[in-house]
Amino acid sequence: MPDAMRLLHNHGSLERKVEDIPGGVKTTTTTSDPALLALLRRHPRDMYSHYEAGGVVRPHDPLFAELSRVADKVSMEFRDVENGIEVLVTSQDPEVAKLIRSHAYKVSEFVKRGHAALHEGAPLPEDYHPAK
């Protein structure tokens, strides 16, 4: 997690936009710090690989733990853009799409507020109904 911590520490150099799309989100994250660009582009790819391999991130947070549980229902596409990265995160399962959106907005809080947002919990969406 050192990459995530470095991004959190430098959150003031990041900008993030989230757009709801059918089945999930399109996020665009950019940096004004050229020294962070490679890390910014690598981090979401590494996280996706971690989830695909069965890894769990922030197991104490219900949202992150549940997203790990349903990772096989999540698809991600990455595209490097000027000064950053664009990521499409989708699912054919409408319940998983709720998790994807909640996760995207939680990550936006990390970008906006850094460590302060890290110490807050990440609950499941109120209208989420997990498949059994």
N, C-alpha and C positions, 0 to 999 in steps of 0.2 A: 503493500500500500504506500510506499514512499512516493510514487508518482501522484497519487491522489492527494497526499498531504502537501506536496509541492504546489499543486494546482490550487488547493485551498488557501495556502499561505499567500499565493499571488493572485487571489480572486479579483483584486482591483484592476488587474490587467486583462480581465476576460469580459467578454460580452456574450450574451446568450439570448436566442430567440426560439420560442417553441410555437409550433403551429399544429393544431389538431388536424389530422387527416383521417380518412376512413381506415378504421382498424388500428389507429395509433397516433404517432406524432412524427413530425419532421423537425429536427433541432438543428440550429446553426450556432456554433460557438466559435468565436474568433478571439484573437489576442492582439494587443498593441505591443507585446514584448516578443521580439523575434527569438529570444532565447527559450521561450516556452512553446514555440510553434510545433516542433517535433513531438514533444511530450503531449501537447493538446491533441494532436492527430493520433498518437499511439494509444492513449488511455482508453477511449471507448472500444477500440479494437481488442485490446487486452482484456477488458472487462467482459466483452462478449465471448471471447475464447474461454475465459474462466468459468462463466455460466454454462457454456456448452460442455465443458469438461466435468460438470457436476459441482463446481465450486459454489460457495455461499459467500455473499458479501453482507456485512452488518447483520449477522444472524439474530441479534437482539431486537432488530426493528422488524415488525410484522410485514411491512411492505416489501422490504428487501428479501426477507426470508421466503415469502410467498412467490416473489418473482423468480427466485432461484428454483423453487419447486416446480414451476411451470415453464422453465426456460426452453424446453423442447417445443413450446408453442409460440415462441418469439422468433421473428425474423429481423435481421438488421442489415442495412446496406449503408456503406460509407462512401463519401465523396469528399476529397480534399478540395477546399475552396480557398480563395485568397485570404491569407492570414488565419485559416482555421479549418474546420471540418463541418460537413453536413451529414446528419445521420437520419435515416428513415428507420423507425422502429415500429413494427406492425405485428398483428396476430389475426388469424381468422376467427379466433374465439373472442366474442365481445366482452366477456368477463376479463380475459387477459388484457384486452385493450384498455380497460379501466386501470389496471395495474401499470401498464406502460405509461399512460398519461400522468398518473399520480407520481410515478418515478421521475418523469421528465420535469415536472414542476418542483419536485423536491431537489433535484440536481440544480435547477435554476436558483433555488434558495441558497444552495452551497455557493454558487457563483456570485450571487448578490451579497451574501452576508458572511461568507467564509466559515470560520470555526464556530461562530455563534449558532449557525443553522445546523452544524454537525452534531451539536449536543442536544438537539431536540429530537424527539421520536419521529418515526415515519409510520403512522398507522395505515391500515388498509382503508381503501375508500369505503365510505359508509354504505354505498349501494352495491358493493362487491359480494358476489355469491360464488364461492369456489366450487369447482366440480369435485366430486368425491372420488 
